[in-house]
Amino acid sequence: MKKKLVAFSYMVGSALTLGGLYYWHIKKQIPEDAPKTLPWRVARWWDKIKYYADYFGLDPILVASIIQVESGGDPNARNPNSTATGLMQVLYGTAREVGVNPDNLTDPDWNLYAGCKYLKKQLDKYGDIYKAVYSYYAGEYPSYKYPEAETYANKVLALYNKYSAVYV
């Protein structure tokens, strides 16, 4: 009985130690000023998100919300049904349109540059966050080709409101 108890306590203690190390490793990747409600997979890109959002005059919370919906913070994410790639799931055609080589879209810097530049273009065109986010997904507003664009825009804006409410 004692051997089983010792083995069990060793396993539990090891798991807690490994879990603690994993948490420490993840926590040190997240910038101090990142909104606390952002998932860590997105929050770890906070410095880059802020840089490119500021460069294009965008709200970094909006960019983070798009990243959360598009890729969940995975810089290597690829859509199996299109050429959408990277954090902001930028299409190859969109990358070319904003002057980025599509081969560079898995690089977070290039992906954020292309995605933010395209989002800024949509905001300038429509002057409305909802329409800009909708057209970021569908390419235009309104789109009869992509009926799911409305659901996408609502999901992004719900996260935007959630993250904005606690970001100071």
C-alpha positions as CSV (number, residue, x, y, z in Angstrom):
1,M,0.0,0.0,0.0
2,K,2.8,2.4,0.9
3,K,4.5,1.8,-2.5
4,K,1.3,2.7,-4.3
5,L,0.8,5.9,-2.2
6,V,4.5,7.0,-2.8
7,A,4.2,6.3,-6.6
8,F,0.9,8.2,-6.7
9,S,2.2,11.2,-4.8
10,Y,5.3,11.2,-7.0
11,M,3.1,11.3,-10.1
12,V,0.9,14.1,-8.8
13,G,3.9,16.1,-7.6
14,S,5.6,15.7,-11.0
15,A,2.5,16.7,-12.9
16,L,2.1,19.8,-10.7
17,T,5.7,20.7,-11.3
18,L,5.5,20.2,-15.0
19,G,2.2,22.1,-15.1
20,G,3.8,25.0,-13.2
21,L,6.8,25.1,-15.5
22,Y,4.5,25.1,-18.5
23,Y,2.4,27.9,-17.1
24,W,5.6,29.9,-16.3
25,H,6.9,29.3,-19.8
26,I,3.7,30.5,-21.4
27,K,3.3,33.5,-19.0
28,K,6.7,34.8,-19.8
29,Q,5.8,35.0,-23.5
30,I,2.9,37.4,-22.8
31,P,3.7,41.1,-22.7
32,E,2.7,42.8,-19.4
33,D,0.3,45.3,-21.1
34,A,-1.6,42.7,-23.0
35,P,-5.3,42.6,-22.1
36,K,-5.8,39.9,-19.5
37,T,-8.8,38.4,-21.2
38,L,-7.0,37.7,-24.5
39,P,-6.2,34.0,-24.9
40,W,-2.4,33.4,-24.5
41,R,-2.1,32.2,-28.1
42,V,-3.1,35.7,-29.2
43,A,-1.7,37.7,-26.3
44,R,1.9,36.4,-27.0
45,W,1.7,38.5,-30.3
46,W,0.5,41.6,-28.4
47,D,3.7,43.7,-29.0
48,K,3.6,43.0,-32.8
49,I,-0.2,43.6,-32.9
50,K,0.2,47.0,-31.2
51,Y,3.1,48.0,-33.5
52,Y,1.2,47.2,-36.8
53,A,-2.1,48.5,-35.5
54,D,-0.5,51.8,-34.5
55,Y,1.4,52.0,-37.8
56,F,-1.9,51.8,-39.7
57,G,-4.0,53.8,-37.2
58,L,-6.1,50.8,-36.1
59,D,-7.3,49.7,-32.7
60,P,-5.1,46.8,-31.5
61,I,-8.0,45.2,-29.8
62,L,-9.8,44.9,-33.1
63,V,-6.8,43.4,-34.7
64,A,-6.5,40.9,-31.8
65,S,-10.2,40.0,-32.1
66,I,-9.7,39.2,-35.8
67,I,-6.7,37.1,-35.1
68,Q,-8.6,35.2,-32.4
69,V,-11.4,34.4,-34.9
70,E,-9.2,33.8,-37.9
71,S,-6.4,31.6,-36.6
72,G,-6.6,31.5,-32.8
73,G,-3.1,32.9,-32.7
74,D,-1.4,30.2,-34.9
75,P,1.1,31.9,-37.2
76,N,1.2,28.7,-39.4
77,A,-2.6,28.3,-39.7
78,R,-3.8,27.6,-43.3
79,N,-7.3,27.3,-44.5
80,P,-7.7,24.0,-46.4
81,N,-10.4,25.6,-48.7
82,S,-8.5,28.7,-49.8
83,T,-5.1,30.3,-49.7
84,A,-5.8,32.1,-46.4
85,T,-2.6,31.8,-44.3
86,G,-1.1,33.0,-41.0
87,L,-2.4,34.9,-38.0
88,M,-4.8,37.1,-39.9
89,Q,-5.6,34.5,-42.6
90,V,-4.5,36.7,-45.5
91,L,-5.3,35.4,-48.9
92,Y,-2.5,35.3,-51.5
93,G,-4.4,37.7,-53.8
94,T,-4.8,40.2,-50.9
95,A,-1.2,39.9,-50.0
96,R,-0.2,40.8,-53.5
97,E,-2.7,43.6,-53.5
98,V,-1.1,45.2,-50.5
99,G,2.5,44.6,-51.7
100,V,3.4,41.5,-49.7
101,N,5.0,38.3,-51.2
102,P,2.5,35.4,-50.4
103,D,5.4,33.2,-49.5
104,N,6.0,35.4,-46.5
105,L,2.5,35.0,-45.0
106,T,3.6,32.6,-42.2
107,D,5.9,35.2,-40.9
108,P,3.9,37.1,-38.2
109,D,5.4,40.5,-39.1
110,W,4.5,40.2,-42.8
111,N,1.1,38.7,-42.0
112,L,0.2,41.4,-39.6
113,Y,1.5,44.1,-42.0
114,A,-0.7,42.7,-44.8
115,G,-3.7,42.1,-42.7
116,C,-3.6,45.5,-41.0
117,K,-3.1,47.3,-44.3
118,Y,-6.1,45.5,-45.8
119,L,-8.3,46.1,-42.8
120,K,-7.3,49.8,-42.9
121,K,-8.3,49.9,-46.5
122,Q,-11.7,48.5,-45.7
123,L,-12.2,50.9,-42.8
124,D,-11.3,53.8,-45.1
125,K,-13.6,52.5,-47.8
126,Y,-16.7,51.9,-45.6
127,G,-16.1,54.2,-42.6
128,D,-17.8,51.6,-40.3
129,I,-16.2,48.9,-38.1
130,Y,-19.0,46.3,-38.8
131,K,-18.8,46.8,-42.6
132,A,-15.0,46.8,-42.6
133,V,-14.8,43.6,-40.6
134,Y,-17.5,42.0,-42.8
135,S,-15.6,43.0,-46.0
136,Y,-12.3,41.8,-44.5
137,Y,-13.9,38.4,-44.6
138,A,-16.0,38.6,-47.7
139,G,-14.0,41.1,-49.8
140,E,-17.0,43.5,-50.1
141,Y,-20.1,44.7,-48.3
142,P,-22.7,43.3,-48.7
143,S,-21.7,40.0,-50.1
144,Y,-24.2,37.5,-51.4
145,K,-21.4,35.0,-52.2
146,Y,-20.5,34.7,-48.5
147,P,-23.6,34.6,-46.3
148,E,-21.5,33.5,-43.3
149,A,-19.7,36.9,-43.3
150,E,-22.4,38.3,-41.1
151,T,-21.8,35.6,-38.5
152,Y,-18.1,36.2,-38.8
153,A,-18.4,40.0,-38.3
154,N,-20.7,39.5,-35.3
155,K,-18.2,37.1,-33.7
156,V,-15.3,39.5,-34.2
157,L,-17.2,42.4,-32.8
158,A,-18.4,40.5,-29.8
159,L,-14.8,39.6,-28.9
160,Y,-13.8,43.3,-29.6
161,N,-16.4,44.5,-27.1
162,K,-15.4,41.8,-24.6
163,Y,-11.7,42.7,-24.8
164,S,-12.3,46.5,-25.0
165,A,-14.4,46.4,-21.8
166,V,-11.4,45.3,-19.7
167,Y,-8.5,46.9,-21.6
168,V,-7.3,50.1,-19.9
